[in-house]
């Protein structure tokens, strides 16, 4: 975690003095081996801890230059994540022929197994109660 925090990109915007400028993914791989006589049974699992950078409205953040590019990338990956989740929900509801756009974003490609594999997902959201931030929260 310390290594990940050292590599985390943070920069000031008009909304936040230490705004996260990238998503952070920490993967923990667990292997359990059970040895019974001549048989070896192995179970493998991965826990992904994901800190998503928040969506950005350029007019609120005052982003220009590199901050503007970062904000655009953040928004694109969050949009694709929403599209992937929507497509997975449609498939779960029985809709046929849906294509899941995992490859449209590095974020969704990295999390593909966690999103659509044999997994359980828990999400904790930090959202703004302000009406001014309704669109971003939604």
N, CA, C and O atoms as a MOPAC input file, in Angstrom:
PM7 MOZYME 1SCF
protein

 N      0.84000 1    -1.18800 1     0.00000 1
 C      0.00000 1     0.00000 1     0.00000 1
 C      0.88000 1     1.24600 1     0.00000 1
 O      0.58000 1     2.22600 1    -0.68100 1
 N      1.96900 1     1.20200 1     0.76900 1
 C      2.87800 1     2.34900 1     0.80300 1
 C      3.48400 1     2.57900 1    -0.58000 1
 O      3.61000 1     3.71900 1    -1.02700 1
 N      3.85600 1     1.50200 1    -1.24800 1
 C      4.41800 1     1.61600 1    -2.60000 1
 C      3.38800 1     2.24000 1    -3.55200 1
 O      3.72000 1     3.11300 1    -4.35500 1
 N      2.14200 1     1.78100 1    -3.45100 1
 C      1.07700 1     2.33000 1    -4.29100 1
 C      0.83800 1     3.80200 1    -4.02500 1
 O      0.64600 1     4.58000 1    -4.95900 1
 N      0.84800 1     4.19100 1    -2.76800 1
 C      0.64000 1     5.60000 1    -2.42100 1
 C      1.76100 1     6.49500 1    -2.93400 1
 O      1.52200 1     7.64500 1    -3.30400 1
 N      2.99000 1     5.96700 1    -2.95600 1
 C      4.11500 1     6.75000 1    -3.48700 1
 C      3.94400 1     7.03600 1    -4.97600 1
 O      4.38100 1     8.07600 1    -5.46900 1
 N      3.30700 1     6.10700 1    -5.68700 1
 C      3.13100 1     6.25200 1    -7.12800 1
 C      1.81500 1     6.91700 1    -7.50500 1
 O      1.53600 1     7.11200 1    -8.68800 1
 N      1.01700 1     7.26200 1    -6.52900 1
 C     -0.27900 1     7.88400 1    -6.76200 1
 C     -0.09200 1     9.31700 1    -7.24600 1
 O      0.75400 1    10.05200 1    -6.73600 1
 N     -0.87700 1     9.69800 1    -8.21900 1
 C     -0.78700 1    11.04500 1    -8.77200 1
 C     -1.83800 1    11.93700 1    -8.11700 1
 O     -3.03100 1    11.63400 1    -8.13900 1
 N     -1.37400 1    13.04200 1    -7.53400 1
 C     -2.26000 1    14.00400 1    -6.86300 1
 C     -1.90500 1    15.39700 1    -7.36200 1
 O     -0.73000 1    15.71700 1    -7.54100 1
 N     -2.91500 1    16.22100 1    -7.58500 1
 C     -2.66900 1    17.60200 1    -8.00400 1
 C     -3.83100 1    18.47200 1    -7.52400 1
 O     -4.92500 1    17.97400 1    -7.25500 1
 N     -3.58300 1    19.74800 1    -7.42300 1
 C     -4.60600 1    20.69000 1    -6.96000 1
 C     -5.53600 1    21.08800 1    -8.10000 1
 O     -5.10400 1    21.29000 1    -9.23500 1
 N     -6.81900 1    21.19600 1    -7.77300 1
 C     -7.80900 1    21.79500 1    -8.67800 1
 C     -8.55400 1    22.84400 1    -7.86000 1
 O     -8.30500 1    22.99200 1    -6.66400 1
 N     -9.46200 1    23.56700 1    -8.49600 1
 C    -10.22800 1    24.57900 1    -7.77200 1
 C    -11.19400 1    23.94500 1    -6.76500 1
 O    -11.67600 1    24.62300 1    -5.85700 1
 N    -11.47400 1    22.65600 1    -6.92200 1
 C    -12.40300 1    21.98500 1    -6.01500 1
 C    -11.70500 1    21.25100 1    -4.87900 1
 O    -12.30600 1    21.02300 1    -3.82900 1
 N    -10.43100 1    20.87600 1    -5.07800 1
 C     -9.76300 1    20.01700 1    -4.10900 1
 C     -8.25600 1    20.23700 1    -4.19600 1
 O     -7.66900 1    20.09600 1    -5.26900 1
 N     -7.63700 1    20.57800 1    -3.09000 1
 C     -6.20200 1    20.86900 1    -3.08400 1
 C     -5.34900 1    19.62800 1    -3.31900 1
 O     -4.21600 1    19.73200 1    -3.78900 1
 N     -5.88800 1    18.45200 1    -2.99400 1
 C     -5.12300 1    17.21900 1    -3.21300 1
 C     -5.98100 1    16.20900 1    -3.96600 1
 O     -6.22700 1    15.10100 1    -3.49100 1
 N     -6.42800 1    16.61500 1    -5.14600 1
 C     -7.31000 1    15.79600 1    -5.96800 1
 C     -6.55500 1    14.60200 1    -6.55100 1
 O     -5.46900 1    14.74600 1    -7.11100 1
 N     -7.15500 1    13.42600 1    -6.40800 1
 C     -6.57600 1    12.22400 1    -7.01300 1
 C     -6.70600 1    12.34600 1    -8.51500 1
 O     -7.79900 1    12.59900 1    -9.02100 1
 N     -5.61600 1    12.17000 1    -9.23400 1
 C     -5.60400 1    12.35900 1   -10.68100 1
 C     -5.57300 1    11.04300 1   -11.43900 1
 O     -5.34500 1    11.02600 1   -12.64800 1
 N     -5.79700 1     9.95300 1   -10.74300 1
 C     -5.79900 1     8.64300 1   -11.38000 1
 C     -6.53500 1     7.65400 1   -10.47900 1
 O     -6.71000 1     7.88700 1    -9.28300 1
 N     -6.95400 1     6.55700 1   -11.07600 1
 C     -7.54100 1     5.47900 1   -10.29100 1
 C     -6.39800 1     4.67200 1    -9.67700 1
 O     -5.32000 1     4.57200 1   -10.26300 1
 N     -6.63100 1     4.10600 1    -8.51600 1
 C     -5.63000 1     3.27700 1    -7.86600 1
 C     -6.21200 1     1.88100 1    -7.67400 1
 O     -7.30300 1     1.72400 1    -7.12600 1
 N     -5.47300 1     0.86600 1    -8.13000 1
 C     -5.90600 1    -0.51900 1    -7.98200 1
 C     -4.80700 1    -1.28400 1    -7.25800 1
 O     -3.65700 1    -1.31100 1    -7.69600 1
 N     -5.17600 1    -1.89900 1    -6.15100 1
 C     -4.25400 1    -2.76100 1    -5.42100 1
 C     -4.84800 1    -4.16400 1    -5.46400 1
 O     -5.96500 1    -4.38600 1    -4.99800 1
 N     -4.09600 1    -5.10800 1    -6.02500 1
 C     -4.55200 1    -6.49700 1    -6.12700 1
 C     -3.79200 1    -7.35600 1    -5.13000 1
 O     -2.56300 1    -7.32800 1    -5.06400 1
 N     -4.54700 1    -8.11300 1    -4.36400 1
 C     -3.96400 1    -9.04300 1    -3.39800 1
 C     -4.33200 1   -10.44700 1    -3.85500 1
 O     -5.51100 1   -10.78900 1    -3.95600 1
 N     -3.31200 1   -11.25700 1    -4.13000 1
 C     -3.54400 1   -12.62500 1    -4.58500 1
 C     -3.33800 1   -13.58600 1    -3.42100 1
 O     -2.32700 1   -13.52500 1    -2.72100 1
 N     -4.30800 1   -14.47300 1    -3.22400 1
 C     -4.25800 1   -15.44700 1    -2.13900 1
 C     -4.27800 1   -16.85500 1    -2.71600 1
 O     -5.09400 1   -17.16300 1    -3.58600 1
 N     -3.38500 1   -17.70400 1    -2.23500 1
 C     -3.35000 1   -19.10600 1    -2.64600 1
 C     -3.40500 1   -19.97300 1    -1.40400 1
 O     -2.63800 1   -19.78200 1    -0.46000 1
 N     -4.32800 1   -20.93500 1    -1.41800 1
 C     -4.44500 1   -21.87400 1    -0.31500 1
 C     -4.15700 1   -23.26400 1    -0.86200 1
 O     -4.81400 1   -23.72000 1    -1.79800 1
 N     -3.17300 1   -23.93500 1    -0.27700 1
 C     -2.82000 1   -25.29200 1    -0.70200 1
 C     -3.17300 1   -26.27200 1     0.40200 1
 O     -2.90000 1   -26.03700 1     1.57900 1
 N     -3.78200 1   -27.37000 1    -0.00300 1
 C     -4.09900 1   -28.44100 1     0.93700 1
 C     -3.47600 1   -29.72100 1     0.40100 1
 O     -3.74500 1   -30.12600 1    -0.73000 1
 N     -2.66200 1   -30.34100 1     1.20100 1
 C     -1.96600 1   -31.55100 1     0.77400 1
 C     -2.52200 1   -32.73300 1     1.56500 1
 O     -2.38100 1   -32.79800 1     2.78600 1
 N     -3.15600 1   -33.66500 1     0.85300 1
 C     -3.67600 1   -34.90600 1     1.43500 1
 C     -3.01600 1   -36.07000 1     0.72900 1
 O     -3.33600 1   -36.38200 1    -0.41900 1
 N     -2.10400 1   -36.70200 1     1.41800 1
 C     -1.37900 1   -37.84400 1     0.86500 1
 C     -0.76200 1   -37.46500 1    -0.48100 1
 O      0.17000 1   -36.66200 1    -0.52200 1
 N     -1.26200 1   -38.02400 1    -1.57500 1
 C     -0.67300 1   -37.74700 1    -2.89300 1
 C     -1.39900 1   -36.62600 1    -3.62900 1
 O     -0.95600 1   -36.20000 1    -4.69600 1
 N     -2.50300 1   -36.14500 1    -3.07400 1
 C     -3.29600 1   -35.11000 1    -3.74300 1
 C     -2.95500 1   -33.72300 1    -3.20500 1
 O     -2.80500 1   -33.52500 1    -2.00000 1
 N     -2.83800 1   -32.78600 1    -4.11200 1
 C     -2.63900 1   -31.38800 1    -3.74100 1
 C     -3.81500 1   -30.59500 1    -4.30000 1
 O     -4.05500 1   -30.58400 1    -5.50800 1
 N     -4.53300 1   -29.94200 1    -3.41600 1
 C     -5.64700 1   -29.09700 1    -3.83400 1
 C     -5.23400 1   -27.64900 1    -3.63400 1
 O     -4.68100 1   -27.28300 1    -2.59700 1
 N     -5.50800 1   -26.83300 1    -4.63900 1
 C     -5.10600 1   -25.43500 1    -4.56300 1
 C     -6.29800 1   -24.53900 1    -4.88100 1
 O     -6.99600 1   -24.73900 1    -5.87600 1
 N     -6.51400 1   -23.56700 1    -4.03700 1
 C     -7.55200 1   -22.55500 1    -4.26800 1
 C     -6.86000 1   -21.22200 1    -4.43700 1
 O     -5.91700 1   -20.89900 1    -3.71500 1
 N     -7.33300 1   -20.45900 1    -5.39000 1
 C     -6.71300 1   -19.17600 1    -5.71400 1
 C     -7.79200 1   -18.11300 1    -5.75200 1
 O     -8.86400 1   -18.33600 1    -6.31400 1
 N     -7.52400 1   -16.96900 1    -5.16700 1
 C     -8.46900 1   -15.85100 1    -5.24500 1
 C     -7.70100 1   -14.53700 1    -5.29200 1
 O     -6.53900 1   -14.45000 1    -4.89500 1
 N     -8.38200 1   -13.53900 1    -5.78400 1
 C     -7.79600 1   -12.20200 1    -5.90200 1
 C     -8.75500 1   -11.21100 1    -5.27000 1
 O     -9.96000 1   -11.24400 1    -5.51800 1
 N     -8.20600 1   -10.33500 1    -4.45300 1
 C     -8.98300 1    -9.23200 1    -3.89000 1
 C     -8.45600 1    -7.95300 1    -4.53700 1
 O     -7.26300 1    -7.65800 1    -4.46300 1
 N     -9.34100 1    -7.20600 1    -5.16300 1
 C     -8.97500 1    -5.92800 1    -5.76400 1
 C     -9.51500 1    -4.80800 1    -4.89900 1
 O    -10.72000 1    -4.72200 1    -4.66600 1
 N     -8.63000 1    -3.95400 1    -4.42600 1
 C     -9.03200 1    -2.74400 1    -3.71800 1
 C     -8.88300 1    -1.61000 1    -4.71500 1
 O     -7.78500 1    -1.34700 1    -5.20500 1
 N     -9.97500 1    -0.94300 1    -5.01400 1
 C     -9.98100 1     0.05700 1    -6.07400 1
 C    -10.42400 1     1.40500 1    -5.51400 1
 O    -11.48400 1     1.51600 1    -4.89700 1
 N     -9.60700 1     2.41700 1    -5.73500 1
 C     -9.95900 1     3.78200 1    -5.37800 1
 C    -10.12800 1     4.53400 1    -6.69100 1
 O     -9.15300 1     4.82100 1    -7.38600 1
 N    -11.36600 1     4.84800 1    -7.02000 1
 C    -11.63600 1     5.55100 1    -8.27300 1
 C    -11.52800 1     7.05200 1    -8.06800 1
 O    -12.03900 1     7.59600 1    -7.08900 1
 N    -10.86400 1     7.70700 1    -8.99000 1
 C    -10.85100 1     9.17200 1    -8.98700 1
 C    -12.26400 1     9.63300 1    -9.33200 1
 O    -12.95700 1     8.97900 1   -10.11000 1
 N    -12.68600 1    10.73700 1    -8.76500 1
 C    -14.03300 1    11.23500 1    -9.00300 1
 C    -14.20100 1    11.85000 1   -10.38200 1
 O    -13.23600 1    12.30200 1   -10.99900 1
 N    -15.44200 1    11.86100 1   -10.85400 1
 C    -15.71400 1    12.48900 1   -12.15000 1
 C    -15.48900 1    13.99300 1   -12.03900 1
 O    -15.52700 1    14.56000 1   -10.94700 1
 N    -15.25800 1    14.61700 1   -13.16300 1
 C    -14.87700 1    16.02300 1   -13.14600 1
 C    -15.66900 1    16.84800 1   -14.15500 1
 O    -15.88400 1    16.42800 1   -15.29200 1
 N    -16.08800 1    18.00400 1   -13.72500 1
 C    -16.64800 1    19.00700 1   -14.63800 1
 C    -15.59700 1    20.09200 1   -14.76500 1
 O    -15.18200 1    20.69000 1   -13.77200 1
 N    -15.17300 1    20.34000 1   -15.98800 1
 C    -14.09300 1    21.29100 1   -16.23400 1
 C    -14.42300 1    22.66400 1   -15.66000 1
 O    -13.54900 1    23.33500 1   -15.11000 1
 N    -15.66400 1    23.07800 1   -15.78400 1
 C    -16.03100 1    24.41100 1   -15.29900 1
 C    -15.86200 1    24.53400 1   -13.78500 1
 O    -15.56900 1    25.62100 1   -13.28600 1
 N    -16.04100 1    23.44000 1   -13.05000 1
 C    -15.90100 1    23.48000 1   -11.59200 1
 C    -14.44500 1    23.38100 1   -11.15200 1
 O    -14.03600 1    24.02700 1   -10.18700 1
 N    -13.66300 1    22.56700 1   -11.86300 1
 C    -12.28500 1    22.32800 1   -11.42400 1
 C    -11.32800 1    23.38700 1   -11.92800 1
 O    -10.26900 1    23.59000 1   -11.33500 1
 N    -11.67800 1    24.07000 1   -13.01500 1
 C    -10.77100 1    25.04800 1   -13.60600 1
 C     -9.56400 1    24.39000 1   -14.25900 1
 O     -8.51300 1    25.01300 1   -14.41000 1
 N     -9.72000 1    23.12900 1   -14.64500 1
 C     -8.60000 1    22.36600 1   -15.20300 1
 C     -8.19000 1    22.88900 1   -16.57200 1
 O     -9.02600 1    23.21400 1   -17.41500 1
 N     -6.87600 1    22.96000 1   -16.76600 1
 C     -6.29400 1    23.29900 1   -18.06700 1
 C     -5.05400 1    22.43400 1   -18.25700 1
 O     -4.53500 1    21.86400 1   -17.29700 1
 N     -4.58900 1    22.34000 1   -19.47200 1
 C     -3.34700 1    21.61400 1   -19.75200 1
 C     -3.41000 1    20.16400 1   -19.31500 1
 O     -4.35400 1    19.44500 1   -19.64500 1
 N     -2.38800 1    19.73400 1   -18.56000 1
 C     -2.30400 1    18.33500 1   -18.10700 1
 C     -3.47100 1    17.95000 1   -17.21600 1
 O     -3.96200 1    16.82500 1   -17.30100 1
 N     -3.93300 1    18.87400 1   -16.35100 1
 C     -5.07200 1    18.56900 1   -15.46900 1
 C     -6.32400 1    18.30500 1   -16.29900 1
 O     -7.13400 1    17.45000 1   -15.94400 1
 N     -6.48800 1    19.03500 1   -17.40400 1
 C     -7.64100 1    18.84500 1   -18.28200 1
 C     -7.57600 1    17.46600 1   -18.94100 1
 O     -8.58800 1    16.77000 1   -19.01800 1
 N     -6.39600 1    17.06800 1   -19.41400 1
 C     -6.22700 1    15.74000 1   -20.02400 1
 C     -6.50400 1    14.64000 1   -19.00600 1
 O     -7.16800 1    13.65200 1   -19.31700 1
 N     -5.98900 1    14.81400 1   -17.78200 1
 C     -6.23100 1    13.82800 1   -16.73100 1
 C     -7.72600 1    13.71000 1   -16.43900 1
 O     -8.25700 1    12.60500 1   -16.32900 1
 N     -8.39400 1    14.84400 1   -16.31500 1
 C     -9.82800 1    14.84600 1   -16.03800 1
 C    -10.62000 1    14.16200 1   -17.13600 1
 O    -11.57100 1    13.43200 1   -16.85700 1
 N    -10.23200 1    14.39400 1   -18.39100 1
 C    -10.90500 1    13.74200 1   -19.52300 1
 C    -10.71200 1    12.23400 1   -19.47000 1
 O    -11.64900 1    11.47800 1   -19.72600 1
 N     -9.50700 1    11.79500 1   -19.14000 1
 C     -9.23500 1    10.35600 1   -19.03900 1
 C    -10.01900 1     9.72800 1   -17.89500 1
 O    -10.55300 1     8.62600 1   -18.02300 1
 N    -10.08000 1    10.44300 1   -16.77900 1
 C    -10.84500 1     9.95600 1   -15.62500 1
 C    -12.31400 1     9.79200 1   -16.01800 1
 O    -12.91900 1     8.75400 1   -15.75300 1
 N    -12.87900 1    10.81000 1   -16.64400 1
 C    -14.28400 1    10.76600 1   -17.03700 1
 C    -14.55800 1     9.64500 1   -18.03800 1
 O    -15.57800 1     8.96200 1   -17.94800 1
 N    -13.64300 1     9.45700 1   -18.99400 1
 C    -13.83600 1     8.40400 1   -19.99400 1
 C    -13.86000 1     7.04200 1   -19.33100 1
 O    -14.73900 1     6.22900 1   -19.61900 1
 N    -12.90600 1     6.77800 1   -18.44400 1
 C    -12.85100 1     5.45800 1   -17.81500 1
 C    -14.06400 1     5.22000 1   -16.91400 1
 O    -14.56000 1     4.09500 1   -16.84100 1
 N    -14.55000 1     6.25500 1   -16.23000 1
 C    -15.74400 1     6.10700 1   -15.39400 1
 C    -16.98900 1     5.86200 1   -16.24900 1
 O    -17.87100 1     5.09500 1   -15.86300 1
 N    -17.05400 1     6.51200 1   -17.40500 1
 C    -18.17000 1     6.29000 1   -18.33500 1
 C    -18.17100 1     4.85300 1   -18.83500 1
 O    -19.21500 1     4.20200 1   -18.86900 1
 N    -17.00000 1     4.35900 1   -19.22300 1
 C    -16.89300 1     2.98000 1   -19.70300 1
 C    -17.24100 1     2.00500 1   -18.58200 1
 O    -17.92500 1     1.01000 1   -18.82400 1
 N    -16.78400 1     2.27200 1   -17.36400 1
 C    -17.13000 1     1.42000 1   -16.22800 1
 C    -18.65100 1     1.35200 1   -16.06900 1
 O    -19.20400 1     0.27400 1   -15.85300 1
 N    -19.31900 1     2.48800 1   -16.17600 1
 C    -20.77900 1     2.51800 1   -16.11100 1
 C    -21.41700 1     1.71000 1   -17.23000 1
 O    -22.41000 1     1.01700 1   -17.00400 1
 N    -20.85800 1     1.79000 1   -18.43800 1
 C    -21.37800 1     1.02600 1   -19.58200 1
 C    -21.19600 1    -0.47900 1   -19.36100 1
 O    -22.08200 1    -1.26700 1   -19.69200 1
 N    -20.05100 1    -0.87400 1   -18.80400 1
 C    -19.79200 1    -2.29200 1   -18.52100 1
 C    -20.79700 1    -2.80900 1   -17.48400 1
 O    -21.39400 1    -3.87000 1   -17.66500 1
 N    -20.97500 1    -2.05800 1   -16.41000 1
 C    -21.91200 1    -2.46600 1   -15.36400 1
 C    -23.33200 1    -2.55700 1   -15.92100 1
 O    -24.07100 1    -3.48400 1   -15.58900 1
 N    -23.71200 1    -1.60500 1   -16.76100 1
 C    -25.03300 1    -1.61700 1   -17.37700 1
 C    -25.21800 1    -2.83900 1   -18.28200 1
 O    -26.26200 1    -3.49000 1   -18.24600 1
 N    -24.20200 1    -3.14400 1   -19.08900 1
 C    -24.27500 1    -4.30900 1   -19.97800 1
 C    -24.36200 1    -5.60000 1   -19.17100 1
 O    -25.12500 1    -6.49800 1   -19.52600 1
 N    -23.58900 1    -5.70200 1   -18.08900 1
 C    -23.64800 1    -6.89100 1   -17.23900 1
 C    -25.02400 1    -7.03300 1   -16.59000 1
 O    -25.54300 1    -8.14300 1   -16.46800 1
 N    -25.60800 1    -5.92000 1   -16.17700 1
 C    -26.94700 1    -5.94800 1   -15.58300 1
 C    -27.98000 1    -6.39500 1   -16.61400 1
 O    -28.88300 1    -7.17000 1   -16.29500 1
 N    -27.84800 1    -5.90500 1   -17.85800 1
 C    -28.76800 1    -6.32100 1   -18.92000 1
 C    -28.67800 1    -7.82200 1   -19.16800 1
 O    -29.70000 1    -8.48800 1   -19.33000 1
 N    -27.46900 1    -8.35200 1   -19.19900 1
 C    -27.27500 1    -9.78900 1   -19.41000 1
 C    -27.87700 1   -10.57800 1   -18.25100 1
 O    -28.50200 1   -11.61800 1   -18.46100 1
 N    -27.68900 1   -10.08800 1   -17.03600 1
 C    -28.25100 1   -10.75400 1   -15.86400 1
 C    -29.77800 1   -10.76300 1   -15.90500 1
 O    -30.41300 1   -11.65400 1   -15.34000 1
 N    -30.36300 1    -9.77400 1   -16.57400 1
 C    -31.81700 1    -9.68600 1   -16.70900 1
 C    -32.32900 1   -10.48200 1   -17.90900 1
 O    -33.53000 1   -10.49600 1   -18.17900 1
 N    -31.41100 1   -11.15200 1   -18.63600 1
 C    -31.82100 1   -12.02000 1   -19.73200 1
 C    -31.74800 1   -11.41900 1   -21.12000 1
 O    -32.17000 1   -12.06000 1   -22.08200 1
 N    -31.23000 1   -10.21300 1   -21.25600 1
 C    -31.11500 1    -9.61200 1   -22.58600 1
 C    -30.00200 1   -10.30400 1   -23.35600 1
 O    -28.91200 1   -10.51600 1   -22.82500 1
 N    -30.27000 1   -10.65000 1   -24.58100 1
 C    -29.31000 1   -11.36700 1   -25.42300 1
 C    -28.56100 1   -10.40300 1   -26.33000 1
 O    -29.03900 1    -9.30900 1   -26.63000 1
 N    -27.38500 1   -10.82500 1   -26.76000 1
 C    -26.63200 1   -10.07600 1   -27.76300 1
 C    -25.90500 1    -8.84100 1   -27.25700 1
 O    -25.42500 1    -8.04200 1   -28.06200 1
 N    -25.81400 1    -8.66700 1   -25.95900 1
 C    -25.10100 1    -7.50100 1   -25.42000 1
 C    -23.59900 1    -7.74100 1   -25.48800 1
 O    -23.11500 1    -8.82200 1   -25.15200 1
 N    -22.87500 1    -6.72800 1   -25.92300 1
 C    -21.41800 1    -6.78400 1   -25.92800 1
 C    -20.93600 1    -5.96600 1   -24.73600 1
 O    -21.34200 1    -4.82000 1   -24.55000 1
 N    -20.07100 1    -6.56500 1   -23.94000 1
 C    -19.55100 1    -5.87800 1   -22.75900 1
 C    -18.25700 1    -5.17800 1   -23.16500 1
 O    -17.30000 1    -5.84200 1   -23.56500 1
 N    -18.20900 1    -3.84500 1   -23.07000 1
 C    -17.06800 1    -3.07600 1   -23.59600 1
 C    -15.85600 1    -3.00800 1   -22.66700 1
 O    -15.35900 1    -1.92100 1   -22.37300 1
 N    -15.38000 1    -4.16700 1   -22.20500 1
 C    -14.21600 1    -4.18600 1   -21.31500 1
 C    -13.00800 1    -3.49000 1   -21.93400 1
 O    -12.27000 1    -2.79700 1   -21.23300 1
 N    -12.79900 1    -3.66400 1   -23.22500 1
 C    -11.57800 1    -3.18200 1   -23.88400 1
 C    -11.57800 1    -1.68400 1   -24.15600 1
 O    -10.58200 1    -1.14300 1   -24.63600 1
 N    -12.67400 1    -1.01200 1   -23.85800 1
 C    -12.75200 1     0.42400 1   -24.12700 1
 C    -12.01800 1     1.27000 1   -23.09500 1
 O    -11.90200 1     2.48300 1   -23.26500 1
 N    -11.52300 1     0.64900 1   -22.03000 1
 C    -10.82600 1     1.37900 1   -20.97500 1
 C     -9.82500 1     0.45400 1   -20.29300 1
 O    -10.10000 1    -0.72900 1   -20.09400 1
 N     -8.67100 1     0.99100 1   -19.93800 1
 C     -7.68700 1     0.19800 1   -19.19100 1
 C     -8.26400 1    -0.24400 1   -17.85100 1
 O     -8.01300 1    -1.36300 1   -17.40300 1
 N     -9.03300 1     0.62700 1   -17.21400 1
 C     -9.63300 1     0.30500 1   -15.91500 1
 C    -10.50600 1    -0.94200 1   -16.01500 1
 O    -10.34600 1    -1.87100 1   -15.22400 1
 N    -11.42500 1    -0.97300 1   -16.97500 1
 C    -12.33200 1    -2.11400 1   -17.09300 1
 C    -11.60100 1    -3.35600 1   -17.58900 1
 O    -11.98300 1    -4.47500 1   -17.24400 1
 N    -10.57500 1    -3.17700 1   -18.37700 1
 C     -9.78900 1    -4.33200 1   -18.83700 1
 C     -9.06300 1    -4.98300 1   -17.66200 1
 O     -9.04800 1    -6.20800 1   -17.54200 1
 N     -8.46700 1    -4.17400 1   -16.80500 1
 C     -7.76500 1    -4.69500 1   -15.62900 1
 C     -8.74000 1    -5.38800 1   -14.67300 1
 O     -8.40800 1    -6.40900 1   -14.07200 1
 N     -9.93700 1    -4.83100 1   -14.54000 1
 C    -10.92900 1    -5.36400 1   -13.59700 1
 C    -11.91500 1    -6.34400 1   -14.22600 1
 O    -12.91500 1    -6.70000 1   -13.60100 1
 N    -11.65000 1    -6.78100 1   -15.44600 1
 C    -12.58300 1    -7.63100 1   -16.17500 1
 C    -13.00700 1    -8.86300 1   -15.37000 1
 O    -14.20200 1    -9.14300 1   -15.27200 1
 N    -12.06500 1    -9.59400 1   -14.80000 1
 C    -12.41900 1   -10.79200 1   -14.02300 1
 C    -13.23300 1   -10.44600 1   -12.79100 1
 O    -14.13800 1   -11.19300 1   -12.41900 1
 N    -12.92600 1    -9.33000 1   -12.15500 1
 C    -13.66100 1    -8.93000 1   -10.96000 1
 C    -15.07400 1    -8.46700 1   -11.30200 1
 O    -16.00100 1    -8.66900 1   -10.51800 1
 N    -15.23900 1    -7.85400 1   -12.45600 1
 C    -16.54600 1    -7.33300 1   -12.83800 1
 C    -17.47300 1    -8.41700 1   -13.38200 1
 O    -18.64900 1    -8.47200 1   -13.02000 1
 N    -16.94500 1    -9.27300 1   -14.24600 1
 C    -17.81500 1   -10.23000 1   -14.91100 1
 C    -17.47700 1   -11.67300 1   -14.65800 1
 O    -18.13200 1   -12.55800 1   -15.20700 1
 N    -16.48600 1   -11.94000 1   -13.85500 1
 C    -16.10100 1   -13.31500 1   -13.58100 1
 C    -16.91300 1   -13.90100 1   -12.44700 1
 O    -17.97400 1   -13.39100 1   -12.08800 1
 N    -16.40000 1   -14.97000 1   -11.89500 1
 C    -17.02700 1   -15.62000 1   -10.75000 1
 C    -16.58600 1   -14.85200 1    -9.51100 1
 O    -15.65900 1   -15.26100 1    -8.81300 1
 N    -17.25600 1   -13.73900 1    -9.24600 1
 C    -16.78400 1   -12.86300 1    -8.17400 1
 C    -17.93500 1   -12.27600 1    -7.38400 1
 O    -19.09000 1   -12.28300 1    -7.81100 1
 N    -17.58400 1   -11.78000 1    -6.24100 1
 C    -18.50700 1   -10.99700 1    -5.42200 1
 C    -17.90800 1    -9.60700 1    -5.31700 1
 O    -16.69300 1    -9.45800 1    -5.18400 1
 N    -18.74600 1    -8.59900 1    -5.37700 1
 C    -18.26300 1    -7.22600 1    -5.36900 1
 C    -18.96500 1    -6.44000 1    -4.27800 1
 O    -20.18500 1    -6.51300 1    -4.12800 1
 N    -18.18600 1    -5.69500 1    -3.52600 1
 C    -18.71100 1    -4.76900 1    -2.52600 1
 C    -18.23400 1    -3.37900 1    -2.92700 1
 O    -17.08600 1    -3.21100 1    -3.34000 1
 N    -19.10000 1    -2.39400 1    -2.80900 1
 C    -18.70900 1    -1.04400 1    -3.19000 1
 C    -19.07500 1    -0.08200 1    -2.06800 1
 O    -20.17000 1    -0.12800 1    -1.50800 1
 N    -18.13000 1     0.78200 1    -1.76300 1
 C    -18.35600 1     1.84800 1    -0.79000 1
 C    -18.17900 1     3.15300 1    -1.55000 1
 O    -17.14800 1     3.36100 1    -2.19100 1
 N    -19.16200 1     4.02400 1    -1.48700 1
 C    -19.10600 1     5.27100 1    -2.24000 1
 C    -19.05300 1     6.46800 1    -1.30500 1
 O    -19.77700 1     6.54300 1    -0.31200 1
 N    -18.18600 1     7.38900 1    -1.64900 1
 C    -18.17700 1     8.68700 1    -0.97400 1
 C    -18.84700 1     9.65100 1    -1.95100 1
 O    -18.26900 1    10.01000 1    -2.97800 1
 N    -20.06200 1    10.06300 1    -1.62300 1
 C    -20.81200 1    10.91200 1    -2.54100 1
 C    -21.16300 1    12.23100 1    -1.86600 1
 O    -21.21900 1    12.33700 1    -0.64100 1
 N    -21.39400 1    13.21400 1    -2.69400 1
 C    -21.71500 1    14.53500 1    -2.18700 1
 C    -23.22900 1    14.67700 1    -2.01200 1
 O    -23.98900 1    14.29900 1    -2.90400 1
 N    -23.67200 1    15.21600 1    -0.88000 1
 C    -25.10300 1    15.43700 1    -0.68300 1
 C    -25.60300 1    16.72100 1    -1.35900 1
 O    -26.80300 1    16.99700 1    -1.35700 1
 N    -24.70000 1    17.48900 1    -1.92700 1
 C    -25.06200 1    18.77600 1    -2.52200 1
 C    -25.82800 1    18.61000 1    -3.83200 1
 O    -25.45500 1    17.79100 1    -4.67200 1
 N    -26.88900 1    19.38000 1    -4.00500 1
 C    -27.62900 1    19.37400 1    -5.27500 1
 C    -26.74200 1    19.80100 1    -6.42700 1
 O    -26.95700 1    19.38900 1    -7.56700 1
 N    -25.75600 1    20.61800 1    -6.13900 1
 C    -24.83000 1    21.10400 1    -7.15500 1
 C    -24.01600 1    19.96800 1    -7.78100 1
 O    -23.53800 1    20.09300 1    -8.90800 1
 N    -23.86100 1    18.86800 1    -7.05500 1
 C    -23.07000 1    17.72800 1    -7.53300 1
 C    -23.93700 1    16.54100 1    -7.94200 1
 O    -23.44100 1    15.42000 1    -8.05600 1
 N    -25.22900 1    16.78100 1    -8.16200 1
 C    -26.15900 1    15.68000 1    -8.44800 1
 C    -25.73900 1    14.88400 1    -9.68000 1
 O    -25.72100 1    13.65300 1    -9.63900 1
 N    -25.40000 1    15.56700 1   -10.77800 1
 C    -25.04300 1    14.86500 1   -12.01900 1
 C    -23.82700 1    13.97700 1   -11.83500 1
 O    -23.81900 1    12.84400 1   -12.31700 1
 N    -22.80100 1    14.46000 1   -11.15000 1
 C    -21.59800 1    13.66400 1   -10.91600 1
 C    -21.91000 1    12.46000 1   -10.02600 1
 O    -21.40200 1    11.36200 1   -10.25200 1
 N    -22.75100 1    12.67700 1    -9.01100 1
 C    -23.10500 1    11.59800 1    -8.09400 1
 C    -23.87600 1    10.51700 1    -8.82900 1
 O    -23.62000 1     9.32700 1    -8.64800 1
 N    -24.82200 1    10.93800 1    -9.66100 1
 C    -25.63700 1     9.98000 1   -10.41500 1
 C    -24.75200 1     9.16500 1   -11.34000 1
 O    -25.24700 1     8.30000 1   -12.06400 1

